[in-house]
Amino acid sequence: MKKPAFIFLFWIQAGFLFAQLDNSFQFLNLPIGARVAGLGGVISSSTDEDVNLFLSNPALLDSANDNHVSWSHLGFYADVKYNTLAYAKTFERAGTFGVGIQHLGYGSIDSYDASGNSVGSFDASETAVVVSHSHQLSVFKLGANLKYVYSGIYTYNSSALSLDIGGVFVHPEKEFMVSVLFKNLGFVMSEYSDTADSSLPTDLQIGLTFKPEHMPFRFSFTGFNLLNPNENYYDENLDEENPGIGDRVFRHLNIGTEILFSRNFNIRLGYNHQVRKELSLSEKSGLSGMSMGLMVRIKAFELSYTFTTYHVDSGRSYFTLTSNLNRVFKKKSII
């Protein structure tokens, strides 16, 4: 990866991750899978069955995900690749557990000395290993994710322990859910250097998902970055216009819509106002902040694809492949 591309990557990622520039381990806020990406990038509630969702909110881990496995891939900017893996298993007495991995690889980066001479290259990556558990109490579900987080670049590395705590209310009859999620609570175990001062991107999210009766639509609204409601979104030194109250509120709101043609096929649309405002150019906005995707389910397999636009230069593609292993390895009766 060339140096200009590397700088551009971090500028893009910093803007996308909701302006929390004083925190490290920002890859933890990247969308998990094509579904979340297709619904705008931030989801903490969903009434559908998707094993990936516990990586967004542990309260969404469900026994319906038993023995489901899923892999997601995003070809990010330059040589950067983002991959996630999720698996869930239900035990008769212990309940449902999930295991996941989030890995962001930055590829090979050219290295130079103080005089600008090439001295080879090095790799950089960030990884989180997640263990999840959920429990249902009547119409409420509670869940927690325990995450070991590692970040390494050249000879520098840092690690942390992080905890997600989520809860959801599930309507007993209607397709209606409300969620509360505390994300990335924890502490840094080791720093990049003696002078580094890393911190986790802690967040509070509130979500709502509902499907109107007799309509083939499912809507999701998620309030995010709620611990920083008065965050500065503009730079007076750049003669930027101070956003009004409506603009500020919408920068904390993610909107997603699913068009449900059938159980085996749907289309997803999403809009993230924060991404649009922070990654648009003054003379051109394009499709920044917008995303669109689809899901196709064939027997024991589900394929999801999302095209999401972080910046006006181009969009990026998410792919997710999910399988119900119970059906894949189901023994046929000989009777």
PyMOL commands that set and color helices and strands:
alter all, ss='L'
color gray80, all
select helices_A, chain A and resi 3-16+26-29+33-38+51-55+58-60+63-65+236-238+245-250+273-279+325-328
alter helices_A, ss='H'
color red, helices_A
select strands_A, chain A and resi 68-75+81-91+95-112+118-137+140-153+156-170+176-190+203-210+217-223+253-262+265-272+290-298+301-311+314-324
alter strands_A, ss='S'
color yellow, strands_A
deselect
rebuild
show_as cartoon
